[in-house]
Amino acid sequence: MSERIVVDPVTRIEGHLRIEAEIEDGRVKDAFSSGTMVRGIETIVNGRDPRDAWAFVGRVCGVCTSTHSLCSVRAVENALGIVVPPSAELVRNLMIATLYMHDHVVHFYHLHALDWVDVVSSLKADPAAAARLAQSLSPWPKSSEGYFAAIQSRIGRFVGSGQLGIFSNGYWGHPAYKLRPEQNLVAVAHYLEALEWQKEVVKIHTVFGGKNPHPNFVVGGMPCSINLHEPNAINSERLAFVKQKLDEAKTFIEQVYIPDLLLIAEAYKEDWSRIGGGISNYLSYGDFPMAEYGDVGNYLMPRGIVLGRDLSRVHPVDAHSPDQIKEYIYHSWYAYQEGDQAGLHPFKGETRLNYTGPKPPYTHLDTGDKYSWIKTPRWKDEPMEVGPLARMIVAYAAGKEPQKSLIDDTLKKLNLPLEALYSTLGRTAARALETLLTADWALDIFDKLMENLRYGDSRMVNHTLWSPKLWPDEARGVGLSEAPRGALAHFVVIKDRQVGNYQMVVPSTWNASPRDAQGVLSAYESALIHTPVHDPEQPLEILRTIHSFDPCLACAVHLYDEEGKYVHQIDTF
C-alpha cells in the first residue's frame, strides 16, 4: 500500500521548495519537486543599460552572493568583446574562492549537518571522551575537556528550558541517526564555531567589492583601486589582511570541516554511499580562469559533461548553441507563445507571468499537469545534475589534478569504491573536497596577484568598449560561472544599446525542475527514488538527500504567487 506525503516548506534552504513523495513498503516510489514561487526577475532589467544589469540580478539571492553579478558582467563582456585585465581576473577569482569557502562551510554545518547529527544526543556525551576524539581527528586547538563540557552545558540550557532555539523542530532520536553521543557533541561544537568563522572570511569581499552581501562588480573588471603604497586604495595593509583571512580559512577547513566530513562519512557510508545517486549525467561550465576568461583550457575547474557516468569521455558544452541548452515548461506554471511542448534557448526565452491555466493547488499537486514555478532545462534533451559532485566528476573524467588524486585518496581512506561518489554521501563529500581545493587555490591566486602588482600591473578595469557609441545595434552574450550550487548561465540580448531580453538558467533550475514531457525526472526527483523512509511523519531521509544538493530556490523562482498561500503539512527541520 502506498501513501503520498508532503514536505512543505523544505527548510534549511534558501527559497521555497515543496517535495511530494509516494511511499511504498518503506521506500520512495515516486517523487515530485515543486518551486512554489513565481519567476520574474529577468523582466526587471529589460530596457535598462546592460552595464547596470549586474546590480539588479545580483539581488536575486543573498546566499550565493556575488556569483549572479559576476555572471551578468561576464555576459555583457561576452556580448561586447570586452577583455578583463589579468589582475582584475585574479581579484574576481578571489571573490569566487571566498564565496565557495563561506558557502560550502555554512551549508555543511548550518543547513545539512543536522541531517546527520543528533543535537540532543550530545547531552549524553562524556566531555573527556569527546576531547580525546577531537584531538585524534586534528590539531584544532579548541579540543579540551573543559571546552566540550561548556558546549554541553550550553546545549543543556536550551533543552532544559524547553526552547531549543535554532535547534527546534528537529527529529532528534530518529533511528536514522548513527553518530555516538561524543561524535554528536564534537559536531555541535563545530556548528557553533562555524557561525563565528563565517562572518570573518566574507570580509575579503568587503576589501575588493566594498561590502557583503552583494559586493560590487563592474563591466570590464573590478571597481577597486590597488596601490601598495596609497592609503586611500587597497594597499599593502589591506592585502595583508586578505592573506590573513585566507590562511585562517584554510586552517578551519583542514582542521575542522574535513575531519568532520570524514567522521560522518565513516559512520554513514554503509547505507548512504548507495542511496541518492539519481540521474547519471553531470554538467560543469568550469571556472577559476587563470588567464583570459573564455580560454577554458586554463580553468582550475574544467568545463564539460559526463553522460551515463561514462568517465572515458567528457563532452564539450556550447551555451550559445540553440541545439544544446533549452528550457521547457510542460510541467511548469508558465506559457510559451509556441505552446507547452516547445523548448526555447535562453536567447529566445520567455518569462511570461500571464499564465491563465489552473492555479497552483495547496493540497496534493496535480503531477499529471503543471506543478512547479521552475522551468525544466535540458542539454540536448538530457537532464543534468549540477553542483560540486558534477564538477568533481567532470574533473575526474578529464584527468584533472589535483581533483582526481584527492578523490582517489579520500575513497581509499574510507575504503569505498568510485561508485560511492554517485550518492547522497558522495554529493556531500564532493562539496567538502572542493572546499579544500579552493582554500589552496585561493592562496595561489593571491600570490599571483601580488606578483602582478610587484611587476606594476595593477589595472582593474578595461574601458575600451565601455561607450555605447561603439556597440553594435544588436549583440548577444553568455556569462558562465560555477556558482557554489552548480552551473550558472546568464544570457543577454542587447538591442539598441539596451537589454532586449535577459534570461538566467541557474543551478536549482537544473536540479529542482519538474520532469519533462517524456516523463524523464530531473535531479531532485530522481535522487529520491528508492530512498528509505522510516517514519513518513518524520521524513529525515528525504531531507538528507534533498539537502545534499544545497537547494537555493531564490534564483530558480522569484516571487510569491498572487495569493501567497501554502499549507504547512509537516514540521520540517
Summary of the structure (lengths in Angstrom):
residues: 573
radius of gyration: 23.4
end to end distance: 27.1
largest distance: 73.6
contacts: 2038
relative contact order: 0.21
helix: 44%
strand: 15%
